[in-house]
Amino acid sequence: MTINFKFKAERKSERVRRLKADLHDCFVPVSANWREQTTEQAISITQQAIDGLATWSLAAAA
C-alpha cells in the first residue's frame, strides 16, 4: 500500500506554521502532567538500564 501526501505551501506561510505547531503538539504536548509523567518514566527507564549494566559481566557474555 502506498500513501502519497501532497502538500504545497510557501515555507513561511501561516498554513505551514500552524501545521508545524500541530505536529509539535502531537509529540510534545504542553500539558504539565504529560511532561511530568514522561520525565518520571525516563528516569525510571534510565535507572533500570544502569542497574542492568551494573550486574552485567563480560565473563557471562562470552
mmCIF file of the N, C-alpha and C atoms, coordinates in Angstrom:
data_MODEL
# 
_entry.id   MODEL 
# 
loop_
_atom_site.group_PDB 
_atom_site.id 
_atom_site.type_symbol 
_atom_site.label_atom_id 
_atom_site.label_alt_id 
_atom_site.label_comp_id 
_atom_site.label_asym_id 
_atom_site.label_entity_id 
_atom_site.label_seq_id 
_atom_site.pdbx_PDB_ins_code 
_atom_site.Cartn_x 
_atom_site.Cartn_y 
_atom_site.Cartn_z 
_atom_site.occupancy 
_atom_site.B_iso_or_equiv 
_atom_site.pdbx_formal_charge 
_atom_site.auth_seq_id 
_atom_site.auth_comp_id 
_atom_site.auth_asym_id 
_atom_site.auth_atom_id 
_atom_site.pdbx_PDB_model_num 
ATOM 1   N N  . MET A 1 1  ? 0.842  -1.177  0.000  1.00 0.00 ? 1  MET A N  1 
ATOM 2   C CA . MET A 1 1  ? 0.000  0.000   0.000  1.00 0.00 ? 1  MET A CA 1 
ATOM 3   C C  . MET A 1 1  ? 0.886  1.239   0.000  1.00 0.00 ? 1  MET A C  1 
ATOM 4   N N  . THR A 1 2  ? 0.613  2.147   -0.870 1.00 0.00 ? 2  THR A N  1 
ATOM 5   C CA . THR A 1 2  ? 1.366  3.382   -0.974 1.00 0.00 ? 2  THR A CA 1 
ATOM 6   C C  . THR A 1 2  ? 0.467  4.556   -0.627 1.00 0.00 ? 2  THR A C  1 
ATOM 7   N N  . ILE A 1 3  ? 0.982  5.409   0.228  1.00 0.00 ? 3  ILE A N  1 
ATOM 8   C CA . ILE A 1 3  ? 0.247  6.614   0.597  1.00 0.00 ? 3  ILE A CA 1 
ATOM 9   C C  . ILE A 1 3  ? 1.061  7.795   0.099  1.00 0.00 ? 3  ILE A C  1 
ATOM 10  N N  . ASN A 1 4  ? 0.453  8.591   -0.713 1.00 0.00 ? 4  ASN A N  1 
ATOM 11  C CA . ASN A 1 4  ? 1.117  9.781   -1.218 1.00 0.00 ? 4  ASN A CA 1 
ATOM 12  C C  . ASN A 1 4  ? 0.487  11.012  -0.598 1.00 0.00 ? 4  ASN A C  1 
ATOM 13  N N  . PHE A 1 5  ? 1.317  11.813  0.016  1.00 0.00 ? 5  PHE A N  1 
ATOM 14  C CA . PHE A 1 5  ? 0.842  13.064  0.585  1.00 0.00 ? 5  PHE A CA 1 
ATOM 15  C C  . PHE A 1 5  ? 1.347  14.196  -0.288 1.00 0.00 ? 5  PHE A C  1 
ATOM 16  N N  . LYS A 1 6  ? 0.452  15.039  -0.681 1.00 0.00 ? 6  LYS A N  1 
ATOM 17  C CA . LYS A 1 6  ? 0.847  16.201  -1.471 1.00 0.00 ? 6  LYS A CA 1 
ATOM 18  C C  . LYS A 1 6  ? 0.460  17.443  -0.697 1.00 0.00 ? 6  LYS A C  1 
ATOM 19  N N  . PHE A 1 7  ? 1.438  18.240  -0.460 1.00 0.00 ? 7  PHE A N  1 
ATOM 20  C CA . PHE A 1 7  ? 1.210  19.458  0.300  1.00 0.00 ? 7  PHE A CA 1 
ATOM 21  C C  . PHE A 1 7  ? 2.040  20.552  -0.338 1.00 0.00 ? 7  PHE A C  1 
ATOM 22  N N  . LYS A 1 8  ? 1.383  21.593  -0.747 1.00 0.00 ? 8  LYS A N  1 
ATOM 23  C CA . LYS A 1 8  ? 2.099  22.702  -1.359 1.00 0.00 ? 8  LYS A CA 1 
ATOM 24  C C  . LYS A 1 8  ? 1.727  23.980  -0.637 1.00 0.00 ? 8  LYS A C  1 
ATOM 25  N N  . ALA A 1 9  ? 2.745  24.625  -0.130 1.00 0.00 ? 9  ALA A N  1 
ATOM 26  C CA . ALA A 1 9  ? 2.542  25.913  0.535  1.00 0.00 ? 9  ALA A CA 1 
ATOM 27  C C  . ALA A 1 9  ? 3.901  26.588  0.649  1.00 0.00 ? 9  ALA A C  1 
ATOM 28  N N  . GLU A 1 10 ? 3.865  27.873  0.761  1.00 0.00 ? 10 GLU A N  1 
ATOM 29  C CA . GLU A 1 10 ? 5.100  28.624  0.964  1.00 0.00 ? 10 GLU A CA 1 
ATOM 30  C C  . GLU A 1 10 ? 5.653  28.291  2.353  1.00 0.00 ? 10 GLU A C  1 
ATOM 31  N N  . ARG A 1 11 ? 6.964  28.126  2.443  1.00 0.00 ? 11 ARG A N  1 
ATOM 32  C CA . ARG A 1 11 ? 7.590  27.738  3.718  1.00 0.00 ? 11 ARG A CA 1 
ATOM 33  C C  . ARG A 1 11 ? 7.251  28.687  4.861  1.00 0.00 ? 11 ARG A C  1 
ATOM 34  N N  . LYS A 1 12 ? 7.113  29.943  4.591  1.00 0.00 ? 12 LYS A N  1 
ATOM 35  C CA . LYS A 1 12 ? 6.854  30.931  5.647  1.00 0.00 ? 12 LYS A CA 1 
ATOM 36  C C  . LYS A 1 12 ? 5.370  31.238  5.803  1.00 0.00 ? 12 LYS A C  1 
ATOM 37  N N  . SER A 1 13 ? 4.498  30.444  5.192  1.00 0.00 ? 13 SER A N  1 
ATOM 38  C CA . SER A 1 13 ? 3.059  30.723  5.232  1.00 0.00 ? 13 SER A CA 1 
ATOM 39  C C  . SER A 1 13 ? 2.461  30.382  6.593  1.00 0.00 ? 13 SER A C  1 
ATOM 40  N N  . GLU A 1 14 ? 1.318  30.968  6.855  1.00 0.00 ? 14 GLU A N  1 
ATOM 41  C CA . GLU A 1 14 ? 0.587  30.702  8.097  1.00 0.00 ? 14 GLU A CA 1 
ATOM 42  C C  . GLU A 1 14 ? 0.167  29.233  8.160  1.00 0.00 ? 14 GLU A C  1 
ATOM 43  N N  . ARG A 1 15 ? -0.199 28.673  7.040  1.00 0.00 ? 15 ARG A N  1 
ATOM 44  C CA . ARG A 1 15 ? -0.614 27.265  6.997  1.00 0.00 ? 15 ARG A CA 1 
ATOM 45  C C  . ARG A 1 15 ? 0.525  26.350  7.457  1.00 0.00 ? 15 ARG A C  1 
ATOM 46  N N  . VAL A 1 16 ? 1.711  26.590  6.960  1.00 0.00 ? 16 VAL A N  1 
ATOM 47  C CA . VAL A 1 16 ? 2.867  25.783  7.355  1.00 0.00 ? 16 VAL A CA 1 
ATOM 48  C C  . VAL A 1 16 ? 3.152  25.981  8.838  1.00 0.00 ? 16 VAL A C  1 
ATOM 49  N N  . ARG A 1 17 ? 3.084  27.206  9.312  1.00 0.00 ? 17 ARG A N  1 
ATOM 50  C CA . ARG A 1 17 ? 3.330  27.471  10.730 1.00 0.00 ? 17 ARG A CA 1 
ATOM 51  C C  . ARG A 1 17 ? 2.335  26.707  11.614 1.00 0.00 ? 17 ARG A C  1 
ATOM 52  N N  . ARG A 1 18 ? 1.049  26.724  11.232 1.00 0.00 ? 18 ARG A N  1 
ATOM 53  C CA . ARG A 1 18 ? 0.032  26.018  12.018 1.00 0.00 ? 18 ARG A CA 1 
ATOM 54  C C  . ARG A 1 18 ? 0.241  24.508  11.980 1.00 0.00 ? 18 ARG A C  1 
ATOM 55  N N  . LEU A 1 19 ? 0.562  23.982  10.821 1.00 0.00 ? 19 LEU A N  1 
ATOM 56  C CA . LEU A 1 19 ? 0.797  22.538  10.705 1.00 0.00 ? 19 LEU A CA 1 
ATOM 57  C C  . LEU A 1 19 ? 2.000  22.098  11.536 1.00 0.00 ? 19 LEU A C  1 
ATOM 58  N N  . LYS A 1 20 ? 3.054  22.890  11.510 1.00 0.00 ? 20 LYS A N  1 
ATOM 59  C CA . LYS A 1 20 ? 4.224  22.570  12.337 1.00 0.00 ? 20 LYS A CA 1 
ATOM 60  C C  . LYS A 1 20 ? 3.870  22.614  13.820 1.00 0.00 ? 20 LYS A C  1 
ATOM 61  N N  . ALA A 1 21 ? 3.102  23.616  14.219 1.00 0.00 ? 21 ALA A N  1 
ATOM 62  C CA . ALA A 1 21 ? 2.690  23.728  15.623 1.00 0.00 ? 21 ALA A CA 1 
ATOM 63  C C  . ALA A 1 21 ? 1.823  22.542  16.027 1.00 0.00 ? 21 ALA A C  1 
ATOM 64  N N  . ASP A 1 22 ? 0.907  22.133  15.166 1.00 0.00 ? 22 ASP A N  1 
ATOM 65  C CA . ASP A 1 22 ? 0.048  20.976  15.457 1.00 0.00 ? 22 ASP A CA 1 
ATOM 66  C C  . ASP A 1 22 ? 0.879  19.699  15.575 1.00 0.00 ? 22 ASP A C  1 
ATOM 67  N N  . LEU A 1 23 ? 1.827  19.525  14.676 1.00 0.00 ? 23 LEU A N  1 
ATOM 68  C CA . LEU A 1 23 ? 2.686  18.340  14.709 1.00 0.00 ? 23 LEU A CA 1 
ATOM 69  C C  . LEU A 1 23 ? 3.527  18.329  15.980 1.00 0.00 ? 23 LEU A C  1 
ATOM 70  N N  . HIS A 1 24 ? 4.073  19.478  16.330 1.00 0.00 ? 24 HIS A N  1 
ATOM 71  C CA . HIS A 1 24 ? 4.871  19.581  17.562 1.00 0.00 ? 24 HIS A CA 1 
ATOM 72  C C  . HIS A 1 24 ? 4.021  19.227  18.774 1.00 0.00 ? 24 HIS A C  1 
ATOM 73  N N  . ASP A 1 25 ? 2.786  19.721  18.814 1.00 0.00 ? 25 ASP A N  1 
ATOM 74  C CA . ASP A 1 25 ? 1.899  19.446  19.942 1.00 0.00 ? 25 ASP A CA 1 
ATOM 75  C C  . ASP A 1 25 ? 1.542  17.967  20.037 1.00 0.00 ? 25 ASP A C  1 
ATOM 76  N N  . CYS A 1 26 ? 1.530  17.265  18.915 1.00 0.00 ? 26 CYS A N  1 
ATOM 77  C CA . CYS A 1 26 ? 1.247  15.825  18.930 1.00 0.00 ? 26 CYS A CA 1 
ATOM 78  C C  . CYS A 1 26 ? 2.356  15.053  19.637 1.00 0.00 ? 26 CYS A C  1 
ATOM 79  N N  . PHE A 1 27 ? 3.589  15.493  19.446 1.00 0.00 ? 27 PHE A N  1 
ATOM 80  C CA . PHE A 1 27 ? 4.727  14.773  20.002 1.00 0.00 ? 27 PHE A CA 1 
ATOM 81  C C  . PHE A 1 27 ? 5.236  15.352  21.312 1.00 0.00 ? 27 PHE A C  1 
ATOM 82  N N  . VAL A 1 28 ? 4.978  16.614  21.570 1.00 0.00 ? 28 VAL A N  1 
ATOM 83  C CA . VAL A 1 28 ? 5.425  17.264  22.797 1.00 0.00 ? 28 VAL A CA 1 
ATOM 84  C C  . VAL A 1 28 ? 4.283  18.132  23.334 1.00 0.00 ? 28 VAL A C  1 
ATOM 85  N N  . PRO A 1 29 ? 3.296  17.493  23.938 1.00 0.00 ? 29 PRO A N  1 
ATOM 86  C CA . PRO A 1 29 ? 2.152  18.263  24.447 1.00 0.00 ? 29 PRO A CA 1 
ATOM 87  C C  . PRO A 1 29 ? 2.571  19.311  25.478 1.00 0.00 ? 29 PRO A C  1 
ATOM 88  N N  . VAL A 1 30 ? 1.795  20.352  25.573 1.00 0.00 ? 30 VAL A N  1 
ATOM 89  C CA . VAL A 1 30 ? 2.066  21.435  26.509 1.00 0.00 ? 30 VAL A CA 1 
ATOM 90  C C  . VAL A 1 30 ? 1.697  21.027  27.938 1.00 0.00 ? 30 VAL A C  1 
ATOM 91  N N  . SER A 1 31 ? 0.890  20.005  28.069 1.00 0.00 ? 31 SER A N  1 
ATOM 92  C CA . SER A 1 31 ? 0.388  19.570  29.373 1.00 0.00 ? 31 SER A CA 1 
ATOM 93  C C  . SER A 1 31 ? 1.517  19.307  30.368 1.00 0.00 ? 31 SER A C  1 
ATOM 94  N N  . ALA A 1 32 ? 1.467  20.002  31.500 1.00 0.00 ? 32 ALA A N  1 
ATOM 95  C CA . ALA A 1 32 ? 2.466  19.805  32.553 1.00 0.00 ? 32 ALA A CA 1 
ATOM 96  C C  . ALA A 1 32 ? 2.391  18.381  33.092 1.00 0.00 ? 32 ALA A C  1 
ATOM 97  N N  . ASN A 1 33 ? 1.196  17.824  33.183 1.00 0.00 ? 33 ASN A N  1 
ATOM 98  C CA . ASN A 1 33 ? 1.022  16.462  33.670 1.00 0.00 ? 33 ASN A CA 1 
ATOM 99  C C  . ASN A 1 33 ? 1.716  15.472  32.743 1.00 0.00 ? 33 ASN A C  1 
ATOM 100 N N  . TRP A 1 34 ? 1.538  15.639  31.427 1.00 0.00 ? 34 TRP A N  1 
ATOM 101 C CA . TRP A 1 34 ? 2.189  14.754  30.460 1.00 0.00 ? 34 TRP A CA 1 
ATOM 102 C C  . TRP A 1 34 ? 3.702  14.853  30.593 1.00 0.00 ? 34 TRP A C  1 
ATOM 103 N N  . ARG A 1 35 ? 4.211  16.063  30.693 1.00 0.00 ? 35 ARG A N  1 
ATOM 104 C CA . ARG A 1 35 ? 5.659  16.266  30.798 1.00 0.00 ? 35 ARG A CA 1 
ATOM 105 C C  . ARG A 1 35 ? 6.209  15.652  32.082 1.00 0.00 ? 35 ARG A C  1 
ATOM 106 N N  . GLU A 1 36 ? 5.502  15.793  33.174 1.00 0.00 ? 36 GLU A N  1 
ATOM 107 C CA . GLU A 1 36 ? 5.945  15.224  34.448 1.00 0.00 ? 36 GLU A CA 1 
ATOM 108 C C  . GLU A 1 36 ? 5.980  13.696  34.382 1.00 0.00 ? 36 GLU A C  1 
ATOM 109 N N  . GLN A 1 37 ? 4.922  13.097  33.850 1.00 0.00 ? 37 GLN A N  1 
ATOM 110 C CA . GLN A 1 37 ? 4.873  11.641  33.735 1.00 0.00 ? 37 GLN A CA 1 
ATOM 111 C C  . GLN A 1 37 ? 5.957  11.119  32.803 1.00 0.00 ? 37 GLN A C  1 
ATOM 112 N N  . THR A 1 38 ? 6.184  11.818  31.712 1.00 0.00 ? 38 THR A N  1 
ATOM 113 C CA . THR A 1 38 ? 7.209  11.406  30.758 1.00 0.00 ? 38 THR A CA 1 
ATOM 114 C C  . THR A 1 38 ? 8.586  11.474  31.398 1.00 0.00 ? 38 THR A C  1 
ATOM 115 N N  . THR A 1 39 ? 8.838  12.516  32.154 1.00 0.00 ? 39 THR A N  1 
ATOM 116 C CA . THR A 1 39 ? 10.127 12.655  32.839 1.00 0.00 ? 39 THR A CA 1 
ATOM 117 C C  . THR A 1 39 ? 10.312 11.545  33.865 1.00 0.00 ? 39 THR A C  1 
ATOM 118 N N  . GLU A 1 40 ? 9.273  11.243  34.618 1.00 0.00 ? 40 GLU A N  1 
ATOM 119 C CA . GLU A 1 40 ? 9.350  10.160  35.604 1.00 0.00 ? 40 GLU A CA 1 
ATOM 120 C C  . GLU A 1 40 ? 9.643  8.820   34.922 1.00 0.00 ? 40 GLU A C  1 
ATOM 121 N N  . GLN A 1 41 ? 8.993  8.560   33.806 1.00 0.00 ? 41 GLN A N  1 
ATOM 122 C CA . GLN A 1 41 ? 9.233  7.307   33.078 1.00 0.00 ? 41 GLN A CA 1 
ATOM 123 C C  . GLN A 1 41 ? 10.654 7.254   32.534 1.00 0.00 ? 41 GLN A C  1 
ATOM 124 N N  . ALA A 1 42 ? 11.145 8.382   32.031 1.00 0.00 ? 42 ALA A N  1 
ATOM 125 C CA . ALA A 1 42 ? 12.512 8.420   31.503 1.00 0.00 ? 42 ALA A CA 1 
ATOM 126 C C  . ALA A 1 42 ? 13.528 8.142   32.604 1.00 0.00 ? 42 ALA A C  1 
ATOM 127 N N  . ILE A 1 43 ? 13.312 8.710   33.774 1.00 0.00 ? 43 ILE A N  1 
ATOM 128 C CA . ILE A 1 43 ? 14.211 8.469   34.904 1.00 0.00 ? 43 ILE A CA 1 
ATOM 129 C C  . ILE A 1 43 ? 14.154 7.001   35.309 1.00 0.00 ? 43 ILE A C  1 
ATOM 130 N N  . SER A 1 44 ? 12.960 6.425   35.354 1.00 0.00 ? 44 SER A N  1 
ATOM 131 C CA . SER A 1 44 ? 12.806 5.012   35.715 1.00 0.00 ? 44 SER A CA 1 
ATOM 132 C C  . SER A 1 44 ? 13.505 4.101   34.713 1.00 0.00 ? 44 SER A C  1 
ATOM 133 N N  . ILE A 1 45 ? 13.329 4.357   33.438 1.00 0.00 ? 45 ILE A N  1 
ATOM 134 C CA . ILE A 1 45 ? 13.956 3.535   32.398 1.00 0.00 ? 45 ILE A CA 1 
ATOM 135 C C  . ILE A 1 45 ? 15.475 3.660   32.466 1.00 0.00 ? 45 ILE A C  1 
ATOM 136 N N  . THR A 1 46 ? 15.951 4.877   32.678 1.00 0.00 ? 46 THR A N  1 
ATOM 137 C CA . THR A 1 46 ? 17.392 5.090   32.782 1.00 0.00 ? 46 THR A CA 1 
ATOM 138 C C  . THR A 1 46 ? 17.958 4.348   33.988 1.00 0.00 ? 46 THR A C  1 
ATOM 139 N N  . GLN A 1 47 ? 17.257 4.394   35.106 1.00 0.00 ? 47 GLN A N  1 
ATOM 140 C CA . GLN A 1 47 ? 17.713 3.687   36.307 1.00 0.00 ? 47 GLN A CA 1 
ATOM 141 C C  . GLN A 1 47 ? 17.731 2.180   36.078 1.00 0.00 ? 47 GLN A C  1 
ATOM 142 N N  . GLN A 1 48 ? 16.730 1.655   35.385 1.00 0.00 ? 48 GLN A N  1 
ATOM 143 C CA . GLN A 1 48 ? 16.706 0.231   35.059 1.00 0.00 ? 48 GLN A CA 1 
ATOM 144 C C  . GLN A 1 48 ? 17.903 -0.151  34.194 1.00 0.00 ? 48 GLN A C  1 
ATOM 145 N N  . ALA A 1 49 ? 18.246 0.691   33.246 1.00 0.00 ? 49 ALA A N  1 
ATOM 146 C CA . ALA A 1 49 ? 19.394 0.429   32.373 1.00 0.00 ? 49 ALA A CA 1 
ATOM 147 C C  . ALA A 1 49 ? 20.691 0.441   33.179 1.00 0.00 ? 49 ALA A C  1 
ATOM 148 N N  . ILE A 1 50 ? 20.826 1.404   34.075 1.00 0.00 ? 50 ILE A N  1 
ATOM 149 C CA . ILE A 1 50 ? 22.033 1.488   34.915 1.00 0.00 ? 50 ILE A CA 1 
ATOM 150 C C  . ILE A 1 50 ? 22.133 0.264   35.815 1.00 0.00 ? 50 ILE A C  1 
ATOM 151 N N  . ASP A 1 51 ? 21.017 -0.129  36.428 1.00 0.00 ? 51 ASP A N  1 
ATOM 152 C CA . ASP A 1 51 ? 21.006 -1.313  37.287 1.00 0.00 ? 51 ASP A CA 1 
ATOM 153 C C  . ASP A 1 51 ? 21.379 -2.561  36.501 1.00 0.00 ? 51 ASP A C  1 
ATOM 154 N N  . GLY A 1 52 ? 20.855 -2.678  35.289 1.00 0.00 ? 52 GLY A N  1 
ATOM 155 C CA . GLY A 1 52 ? 21.180 -3.827  34.453 1.00 0.00 ? 52 GLY A CA 1 
ATOM 156 C C  . GLY A 1 52 ? 22.638 -3.862  34.061 1.00 0.00 ? 52 GLY A C  1 
ATOM 157 N N  . LEU A 1 53 ? 23.183 -2.724  33.714 1.00 0.00 ? 53 LEU A N  1 
ATOM 158 C CA . LEU A 1 53 ? 24.599 -2.662  33.360 1.00 0.00 ? 53 LEU A CA 1 
ATOM 159 C C  . LEU A 1 53 ? 25.497 -2.970  34.558 1.00 0.00 ? 53 LEU A C  1 
ATOM 160 N N  . ALA A 1 54 ? 25.045 -2.579  35.751 1.00 0.00 ? 54 ALA A N  1 
ATOM 161 C CA . ALA A 1 54 ? 25.842 -2.834  36.956 1.00 0.00 ? 54 ALA A CA 1 
ATOM 162 C C  . ALA A 1 54 ? 25.963 -4.330  37.246 1.00 0.00 ? 54 ALA A C  1 
ATOM 163 N N  . THR A 1 55 ? 24.989 -5.104  36.792 1.00 0.00 ? 55 THR A N  1 
ATOM 164 C CA . THR A 1 55 ? 25.030 -6.554  37.049 1.00 0.00 ? 55 THR A CA 1 
ATOM 165 C C  . THR A 1 55 ? 25.625 -7.336  35.888 1.00 0.00 ? 55 THR A C  1 
ATOM 166 N N  . TRP A 1 56 ? 25.937 -6.651  34.797 1.00 0.00 ? 56 TRP A N  1 
ATOM 167 C CA . TRP A 1 56 ? 26.442 -7.292  33.597 1.00 0.00 ? 56 TRP A CA 1 
ATOM 168 C C  . TRP A 1 56 ? 27.897 -7.680  33.765 1.00 0.00 ? 56 TRP A C  1 
ATOM 169 N N  . SER A 1 57 ? 28.246 -8.837  33.296 1.00 0.00 ? 57 SER A N  1 
ATOM 170 C CA . SER A 1 57 ? 29.613 -9.326  33.411 1.00 0.00 ? 57 SER A CA 1 
ATOM 171 C C  . SER A 1 57 ? 30.139 -9.710  32.034 1.00 0.00 ? 57 SER A C  1 
ATOM 172 N N  . LEU A 1 58 ? 31.368 -9.304  31.734 1.00 0.00 ? 58 LEU A N  1 
ATOM 173 C CA . LEU A 1 58 ? 31.983 -9.683  30.457 1.00 0.00 ? 58 LEU A CA 1 
ATOM 174 C C  . LEU A 1 58 ? 32.176 -11.189 30.382 1.00 0.00 ? 58 LEU A C  1 
ATOM 175 N N  . ALA A 1 59 ? 32.466 -11.821 31.519 1.00 0.00 ? 59 ALA A N  1 
ATOM 176 C CA . ALA A 1 59 ? 32.667 -13.265 31.536 1.00 0.00 ? 59 ALA A CA 1 
ATOM 177 C C  . ALA A 1 59 ? 31.380 -14.003 31.162 1.00 0.00 ? 59 ALA A C  1 
ATOM 178 N N  . ALA A 1 60 ? 30.249 -13.503 31.643 1.00 0.00 ? 60 ALA A N  1 
ATOM 179 C CA . ALA A 1 60 ? 28.967 -14.143 31.347 1.00 0.00 ? 60 ALA A CA 1 
ATOM 180 C C  . ALA A 1 60 ? 28.561 -13.926 29.901 1.00 0.00 ? 60 ALA A C  1 
ATOM 181 N N  . ALA A 1 61 ? 29.027 -12.844 29.296 1.00 0.00 ? 61 ALA A N  1 
ATOM 182 C CA . ALA A 1 61 ? 28.668 -12.553 27.921 1.00 0.00 ? 61 ALA A CA 1 
ATOM 183 C C  . ALA A 1 61 ? 29.448 -13.397 26.920 1.00 0.00 ? 61 ALA A C  1 
ATOM 184 N N  . ALA A 1 62 ? 30.572 -13.946 27.346 1.00 0.00 ? 62 ALA A N  1 
ATOM 185 C CA . ALA A 1 62 ? 31.419 -14.709 26.428 1.00 0.00 ? 62 ALA A CA 1 
ATOM 186 C C  . ALA A 1 62 ? 30.957 -16.125 26.219 1.00 0.00 ? 62 ALA A C  1 
# 
